[in-house]
């Protein structure tokens, strides 16, 4: 089993900079790749990443900060995708010409199921080494173009590989980098733990007027999730849990899941509602709201979270009225066809399959 010593981090935003700092401090050689000059050039000028928060305070120097994907990936033991889900297909197309058969592709968040391995397979990689987590490993925000504030490291990172037979091996290889990895049986189990999809879209939807009037000048979680908004989140969570159970996936409700990650305290867990969770979440308390509805809370969490939840519910014959309502209203507000651009059954590779066949696919992978 090849030891991971050198990594290419793809994405120089919040998560990518947090990972670059964290992994460098842990002794790994990190190359950081970003696509836009506006993101990359300030980091190149500094020669690294500044950090503050739970990692301490300081600056890590990086041997490479680049917009050259080939240079970043050359000789890397693992390719870590730290980019929003809507970029995953494009990133897979970008890395395909440079990917070696023994390089491990790890997406965090990686809740896009088969999207990355499917894309790599289409481009000539018959058995890509693909895996991911259901969320970012950090609660983090860039506070300047070169500095990232890491408020919390996840105490439990749900992890899976596609196909499932690779999960145990890949987890062992990656645990030196991310010790809190917690393997689950399949990518479906990881998808159904994608709780950002349950709370981000309805909270933004219910505060649209406030966002547009104030340009996000309020605390999204602490002020935006009132008891009534919390009830809507709770309804989506019940539908998520019921659909997961229909596929044989045992997942925690929102309050237990957040407590397990260290994102809420015992009062948040014991209260059991979304309102309790976020009003007892110190890491999330002071995070500001989006400045516009054109934001990943809609653009990522709906097409790559709520849409596959809805599609899989239909495969299993389960109701999902609350999830469908949020998708519909957000589509009206933004004009973006989330069902068409998101993880529908065709893009997941599940078209024409029943629930049992979907479970078999994620267990065994595609036929040779």
PEQUICOR-V699510 format. One record per backbone hydrogen bond with DSSP energy under -0.5 kcal/mol. NH is the residue of the N-H (numbers start at 0). CO is the residue of the C=O. If there is no record, write none. Layout:
# PEQUICOR-V699510
NH;CO
NH;CO
This chain:
# PEQUICOR-V699510
4;2
6;28
7;77
8;6
8;30
9;7
9;79
10;8
10;32
16;12
17;13
18;14
19;15
20;16
21;17
22;18
23;19
24;20
25;21
26;23
27;22
28;4
29;27
30;6
31;63
32;8
32;30
33;65
38;35
39;35
40;36
42;38
43;39
44;40
45;41
46;42
47;42
48;59
49;145
50;57
51;147
53;149
55;52
57;50
59;48
61;46
62;29
63;29
65;31
68;66
71;67
72;68
73;69
75;72
76;5
77;5
78;103
79;7
79;77
80;78
80;105
81;9
81;79
86;83
87;84
90;86
91;87
92;88
93;89
94;90
95;91
96;92
97;94
98;94
98;95
102;99
103;76
104;128
105;78
105;103
106;130
107;80
107;108
109;132
114;111
117;113
118;114
119;115
120;116
121;117
122;118
123;120
124;119
125;123
127;124
128;102
129;127
129;161
130;104
131;159
132;106
133;157
138;151
139;137
140;148
142;140
142;146
143;146
147;49
148;140
149;51
149;147
150;138
150;148
151;138
153;136
154;260
156;179
157;155
158;181
159;131
161;129
163;361
164;362
165;162
166;163
169;165
170;166
171;167
172;168
173;169
174;170
176;173
177;173
180;177
181;156
183;158
189;185
190;186
191;187
192;189
193;190
194;192
196;193
197;194
198;194
199;195
202;198
203;199
204;200
205;201
206;202
206;203
207;204
210;206
211;207
212;208
213;209
214;210
215;210
217;215
219;217
219;286
220;286
221;284
222;218
223;218
224;220
225;223
229;225
230;226
231;227
232;228
233;229
234;230
235;231
236;232
237;233
238;234
239;235
240;236
241;237
242;238
243;239
244;240
245;241
246;242
246;243
247;244
248;243
249;247
250;248
256;252
257;253
258;254
259;255
260;256
261;257
261;258
262;257
263;257
264;279
268;264
269;265
270;266
271;267
276;272
277;273
278;274
279;276
280;277
281;279
284;280
284;281
286;283
288;215
288;217
294;292
297;294
298;294
299;295
300;295
301;297
302;297
303;299
304;301
305;300
306;301
308;304
309;305
310;306
311;307
312;308
313;309
314;310
315;311
316;312
316;313
317;312
323;319
324;320
325;321
326;322
327;323
328;324
329;325
330;326
331;327
332;328
333;329
334;330
337;335
339;336
340;336
341;337
342;302
343;341
347;343
348;344
348;345
349;344
350;344
352;349
357;353
358;354
359;355
360;356
361;357
362;358
363;359
364;360
